[in-house]
């Protein structure tokens, strides 16, 4: 508004000066020139480009968008750091359970230096499949303390008969080639731990 009013006032004042000069007899050439120049200035006065208005209005949202991006990047960095820290911690891995056959039973069971938990199972037995990952987890937890092994009765029927197995799954707790105890059916980890304490640590 100020840019528009100032040239307008100059025109008005210039025109008033012309009328005053007419009465005084002074040449009006300079004044008319000034008035004409003012008109040119008005014509050339830069107008506000309406196309720039949306850009000005959008600046706050752009700033907000940048802030949101930075917050997202920080959040992702925090999550990434937490995942890296978690990954760096060694997790207890399930140890492979020894498969017992007639070829290795003497070494792995009869002459074992560690107490043996022998899982007698069948591939067609649903409770046996449910028990298998529990035995693998316990094998990892008690590595170096107890030996966990498994016997597929479908392949080694005579060995299963040797231990008088009549139902599946059956867990045999063996120390010095002697069966100290047995369980049949599915048992969870805690229940098996209790059996370990009963059969292997009691005098």
C-alpha positions as CSV (number, residue, x, y, z in Angstrom):
1,X,0.0,0.0,0.0
2,X,2.8,2.4,0.9
3,X,4.5,1.8,-2.5
4,X,1.2,2.8,-4.3
5,X,0.2,5.8,-2.1
6,X,3.6,7.6,-2.4
7,X,3.6,7.9,-6.2
8,X,-0.1,8.8,-6.1
9,X,0.6,11.7,-3.7
10,X,3.4,12.8,-5.9
11,X,1.0,13.1,-8.9
12,X,-1.5,15.0,-6.9
13,X,1.1,17.4,-5.6
14,X,2.5,17.8,-9.0
15,X,-0.8,18.7,-10.6
16,X,-1.6,21.2,-7.8
17,X,1.8,22.8,-8.5
18,X,0.8,23.2,-12.2
19,X,-2.3,25.2,-11.3
20,X,-0.3,27.4,-8.9
21,X,2.4,28.0,-11.5
22,X,-0.3,29.1,-14.1
23,X,-1.3,31.9,-11.8
24,X,2.3,32.9,-11.1
25,X,3.4,32.7,-14.8
26,X,6.2,30.1,-14.2
27,X,6.9,27.6,-17.0
28,X,5.1,24.4,-16.5
29,X,7.5,22.2,-18.5
30,X,9.5,20.9,-15.6
31,X,6.4,20.2,-13.5
32,X,4.7,18.4,-16.4
33,X,7.8,16.4,-17.0
34,X,7.8,15.5,-13.3
35,X,4.1,14.5,-13.5
36,X,4.7,12.4,-16.6
37,X,7.6,10.7,-14.9
38,X,5.4,9.9,-12.0
39,X,2.9,8.2,-14.3
40,X,5.6,6.1,-15.8
41,X,6.7,5.1,-12.3
42,X,3.2,4.1,-11.4
43,X,2.9,2.0,-14.5
44,X,6.2,0.3,-13.7
45,X,5.4,-0.2,-10.0
46,X,5.9,-3.9,-9.4
47,X,2.7,-5.7,-8.5
48,X,2.5,-8.5,-6.0
49,X,2.8,-11.8,-7.9
50,X,-0.2,-13.8,-6.9
51,X,1.5,-17.0,-7.9
52,X,4.0,-16.5,-5.0
53,X,1.3,-16.4,-2.4
54,X,0.7,-20.2,-2.3
55,X,4.4,-20.7,-1.9
56,X,4.5,-18.4,1.1
57,X,1.4,-20.2,2.6
58,X,3.0,-23.6,2.1
59,X,6.3,-22.8,3.9
60,X,4.9,-23.7,7.4
61,X,3.7,-27.1,6.1
62,X,7.1,-27.7,4.4
63,X,8.9,-26.9,7.6
64,X,6.5,-29.2,9.5
65,X,7.2,-31.9,6.9
66,X,10.9,-31.6,7.4
67,X,10.5,-31.8,11.2
68,X,8.4,-34.9,10.8
69,X,11.0,-36.5,8.6
70,X,13.7,-35.7,11.1
71,X,11.6,-37.3,13.9
72,X,11.0,-40.4,11.8
73,X,14.8,-40.7,11.1
74,X,15.6,-40.4,14.8
75,X,13.0,-43.0,15.7
76,X,14.3,-45.4,13.0
77,X,17.9,-44.8,14.3
78,X,16.7,-45.7,17.9
79,X,14.9,-48.8,16.7
80,X,17.9,-49.8,14.6
81,X,20.3,-49.4,17.6
82,X,18.0,-51.5,19.8
83,X,17.9,-54.2,17.3
84,X,21.7,-54.2,16.9
85,X,22.1,-54.4,20.6
86,X,19.7,-57.3,20.8
87,X,21.4,-59.1,18.0
88,X,24.8,-58.6,19.7
89,X,23.7,-60.5,22.7
90,X,24.4,-64.2,22.3
91,X,21.1,-66.2,22.5
92,X,20.9,-69.7,23.9
93,X,20.7,-72.0,20.9
94,X,19.0,-75.3,20.9
95,X,21.6,-78.0,20.7
96,X,21.2,-80.9,18.3
97,X,20.0,-84.0,20.1
98,X,22.0,-87.1,19.4
99,X,20.2,-89.7,17.3
100,X,20.8,-93.2,18.8
101,X,21.3,-96.2,16.6
102,X,22.7,-99.7,17.3
103,X,26.0,-98.4,15.9
104,X,26.5,-95.7,18.5
105,X,24.4,-96.7,21.5
106,X,27.3,-98.2,23.3
107,X,29.4,-95.0,23.1
108,X,26.6,-92.5,23.6
109,X,24.5,-94.3,26.2
110,X,26.1,-97.4,27.7
111,X,29.5,-95.7,28.3
112,X,28.4,-92.1,28.6
113,X,30.3,-90.0,31.1
114,X,27.2,-87.8,31.5
115,X,23.7,-88.8,32.7
116,X,21.5,-89.4,29.6
117,X,17.9,-88.4,28.8
118,X,16.8,-90.8,26.1
119,X,13.7,-89.7,24.1
120,X,12.0,-92.7,22.5
121,X,9.7,-91.6,19.8
122,X,8.0,-92.3,16.5
123,X,7.6,-90.0,13.5
124,X,3.8,-90.9,13.4
125,X,3.3,-89.8,17.0
126,X,1.8,-86.2,17.5
127,X,2.8,-86.0,21.2
128,X,6.4,-87.0,20.1
129,X,6.5,-84.1,17.6
130,X,5.3,-81.7,20.3
131,X,7.9,-82.9,22.8
132,X,10.9,-82.8,20.3
133,X,11.5,-79.0,20.5
134,X,11.3,-79.1,24.3
135,X,14.1,-81.7,24.4
136,X,16.2,-79.6,22.0
137,X,15.9,-76.5,24.2
138,X,16.8,-78.5,27.3
139,X,19.8,-80.0,25.4
140,X,21.1,-76.5,24.9
141,X,20.5,-75.3,28.5
142,X,22.1,-78.4,30.1
143,X,25.0,-78.8,27.6
144,X,28.0,-80.3,29.4
145,X,25.8,-81.4,32.4
146,X,23.3,-83.9,30.9
147,X,23.3,-85.6,27.5
148,X,20.0,-85.6,25.6
149,X,19.5,-88.3,22.9
150,X,16.6,-89.7,20.9
151,X,15.7,-93.1,19.6
152,X,13.4,-93.6,16.6
153,X,11.5,-96.8,17.5
154,X,10.4,-97.2,13.9
155,X,14.0,-97.8,12.9
156,X,15.4,-99.3,16.1
157,X,12.6,-101.4,17.4
158,X,14.9,-103.9,19.1
159,X,16.6,-101.2,21.1
160,X,13.2,-99.8,22.2
161,X,12.1,-103.3,23.2
162,X,15.4,-103.6,25.2
163,X,14.2,-100.8,27.4
164,X,10.7,-102.2,27.6
165,X,9.0,-99.2,25.9
166,X,5.3,-99.8,25.6
167,X,4.0,-96.2,24.9
168,X,5.2,-93.1,23.2
169,X,6.8,-90.8,23.8
170,X,8.9,-92.2,26.6
171,X,11.7,-90.4,28.4
172,X,14.4,-92.6,30.0
173,X,16.7,-91.1,32.6
174,X,19.9,-93.2,32.5
175,X,23.0,-93.1,34.7
176,X,25.9,-95.5,34.4
177,X,23.8,-97.6,32.0
178,X,21.0,-97.9,34.5
179,X,17.5,-96.6,34.0
180,X,16.8,-94.4,37.1
181,X,13.4,-93.3,36.0
182,X,11.0,-92.9,33.1
183,X,8.0,-90.8,32.0
184,X,5.4,-91.4,29.3
185,X,3.4,-88.9,27.2
186,X,4.1,-85.2,26.7
187,X,5.7,-83.1,29.5
188,X,6.6,-79.4,29.4
189,X,10.0,-78.1,30.1
190,X,9.5,-77.3,33.8
191,X,8.1,-80.8,34.5
192,X,11.1,-82.4,32.8
193,X,13.5,-80.2,34.8
194,X,11.8,-81.5,38.0
195,X,12.4,-85.0,36.8
196,X,16.1,-84.2,36.1
197,X,16.4,-83.0,39.7
198,X,14.7,-86.1,41.0
199,X,16.5,-88.8,39.0
200,X,20.0,-87.3,38.6
201,X,20.7,-85.2,41.7
202,X,19.2,-87.4,44.4
203,X,21.5,-89.7,46.2
